[in-house]
Amino acid sequence: VELLRDALHAPRLAPDRLDQVKSALRAELAADARNPRKAVQEAFSREAFAGHPFARSEKGEADDSAAVTVEELAAQHRRLIARDNLRVVLVGDLTAQEARALLDTVFGHLPAKADLVPVPPVTPKTFTQRRPGLPGQAFETAVFSLPAPALGTSEFFSALALNHIIGSGNLDARLTVELRVKRGLTYAVGSSLVATPEASYLLGSLSTRPGKMDEALAVLKDTLTEIARDGVKEAELAHAKSGLIGSYLVRHDTSAALASHLLALAVDGLPSDYGERRRLALSGLTAATVSAQALSLFDPKGLSVLVLGTAPEAAAVK
């Protein structure tokens, strides 16, 4: 507790330690630049959120980090570390009195207010783009997205079930069946809902061998069109509900996992009993309700795709 207090109140921003961090970050950025999946994700964010903070890499750029000084770190510390943007979750064997004493010891002397720049809500742009591959890249890689209902809305839970049905990555998910099982176009295809107070969208990815991406994307669009037109089956909805409810419980089976989850709820502005509300909402879904949601969620007109091609030396390999 004392060490945590000292780290928050008076961190040692030593120049030699900053140089070590910069060196490690440069190595991470260089590795990411050679990774097709990470490169296409970064390219997608820059395009989909152009002009918004979400367009920037979480790790920044190599040139930017190289220029950071100890003085800038100290100034950033003064701007960010304060009580008004503090969220704390305590899970474990301690009384309310012990918890209050701990909070006062660690956080009680922090400044009252942070100097934050607000991040406005944003909707990802709709676009289709193809870019050259990275040196040595053997497979074509694509990221795709669709608009999704906002976090905390009733429609969000229908979208959650629909995403599981179409893009969970399980062998019975529709995209896996159509792209992998039936046609052998990819080893893995999947999607997930990205939901924050600022943005909500479905994000997916797949890779395929050179010359097969157009076919894979056509199958993707056909699968979206089919589920939007015909809706979902009772059996696959029941499977999705069971999987989503069960996996949620399994993910929070330790004190650390539970604390992390409750903290995420607080950051997103959701109540601490969100898990129970989520379970009830998912349990109450019907095939008719989810099928109606599929009509708007899986409209191919809202589909965005960014493809990172293969390296020239791999393009001839079919």
Salt bridges, closest charged atoms under 4 A:
ASP6 OD1 - ARG5 NE 3.48
GLU28 OE1 - LYS59 NZ 3.26
ASP32 OD1 - LYS38 NZ 3.24
ASP32 OD2 - LYS59 NZ 2.91
GLU47 OE1 - ARG131 NH2 3.59
ASP115 OD2 - ARG79 NE 3.82
GLU140 OE1 - ARG130 NH1 3.39
ASP172 OD2 - HIS239 ND1 2.76
GLU178 OE2 - LYS182 NZ 3.01
GLU178 OE1 - ARG183 NH1 2.82
ASP214 OD1 - ARG130 NH2 2.33
GLU215 OE1 - LYS212 NZ 3.55
ASP230 OD1 - ARG229 NE 2.96
GLU236 OE2 - ARG174 NH2 2.50
ASP273 OD1 - ARG277 NE 3.03
GLU276 OE2 - ARG279 NH2 2.58
